[in-house]
Amino acid sequence: MKLDPRAKMVMALCLSGLALVYNSPLHLLLLLAVTVALLLSFRFELSAIGSYLKPFLSLMLFLFLIQCLFSPSGRVLLAVGTLPLVTTGGLLTGAGVVLRIVVVTAAAMLLATFSSRDFILGLVQWKVPYELAFMVFIALRFLPVFRDELVNVVTAVQLRGVDLKKVPWGQKIAMYSRLLFPVIYGAMLKAQRLAVSMESRGFRVYPRRTYLRRLNFRFVDYMVMLVFPVITIMLIVLQVS
Amino acid sequence: METVMVRGLNYRYHPGGPLVLKDISFQVAGGEMVAVTGLSGCGKSTLCFCISGAARHNRDGVMSGDVLLNGKDTRELRAAELALEVGMVFQDPETQLFSPTVEDEIAFAPENLCLPTAQIRERVDHALDLLGIAALREANPYKLSGGEKHLVALAAVLALDPPVLLLDEVMSQLDRAGKKRVAAALQRLRDMGKAVIAVEHNLEAVSFADRLLVMEKGTLLCDEPTASFLADRVFLNTRGLL
């Protein structure tokens, strides 16, 4: 299915909004099913969601355990003396928190189903100033570069014979803070060179600019942009009342 | 009137620091190509930065002397206005490329110039054809080889259609075919009346230049027609340029 990026942005906003409002795992599971169905219709590789969620697994586990322990309600499944450790209510609350993170991440993946060029064009055609849209785009574009640079610096340290696994945590933190300096300096240098390169190619030479392409709404885009917010508002009202 | 006029140019990276460029003077006319060569650290790239106006980004830098582009003093032009006078391809293509596709990268400059869509497309097609990289149109610039990135960076500047073109060691990472394509493109641009200044280590790659400027420790050692210069093997040998 082909949709205008702006329609997909609205979809992502609606789904994320609903994920924040719902608490019940059943509702969140339904929301996840809708999000996955949409991603599949846009031919998105679902395995990518897993790789995005991987760094958050420990956080999700931590949140799940915290919710299990500190939101006791319902039937007690495990207790230490009179203190309930695991309850059905706690499990459901923990599952809800984890599912909420998964739904928001999956909804954000909708933004990965179109190119960053279309993202800028969409924002600009929504009257967002070009400089602002471009700034967001550049930040997203250089995040992986920044990450690669950090990995390179750490690899360089390891190649000099430092086995990071054997370094105690206290020393490791001190070492990372020292490594951060060259990475930040490198990023600043890169940003400066990029700015020079952009200016030398006429960036902001005139107050406005033209574009090679334009995004055009089709009927289906208008429908998505109407139906999704209406349904979202209705569901939120139902949930709150 | 000369397209590029450099008069008594001196530059140091910070006040009190060593002079990186010392009393450099030369001129380049439209339809002329000049190659600048010299050993590493002799000031070739700094010269490019001064001519393109990029040196102003170093707030500590101290520049004296004049750089005139089509009679306009570079110090009196806004950075973006300079883009209308001179296009520069930097040594490191990584920091020049940021768009998701090669086509977008090349379209960036004409879009900034507020050209109509048809004209933007025309410039993109022309730059792609001139450098023989039409097949890369939809490629992600970040995933290209070093040589291809250089070609895309050059195409992106060509789309600006500036009267002066500065190239800082663009050929260094290109294979033989790439060098040939760039050489052919530069000769065509020269024939179209552009003033081309190419900094290059490899003298063979710029043997078609009209004049050769040799730099040594920040000074301009000589400024001669390329043919007579390349014939002087003794001089080239003594300066370590062979």
Interface residues (C-beta under 8 A of the other chain):
Chain A: S115 S116 R117 I138 R141 F142 K190 Q192 R193 L194 A195 V196 S197 M198 E199 S200 R201 G202 F203 R204 V205 Y206 R208 R209 T210 Y211 L212 R214
Chain B: S52 G53 A54 H57 R78 A79 A80 E81 L82 A83 L84 V86 G87 M88 F90 D92 E94 T95 Q96 F98 S99 P100 T101 E103 D104 A107 F108 A109 E111 N112 L113 C114 L115 P116 T117 I120 R121 V124 A156 V157 L160
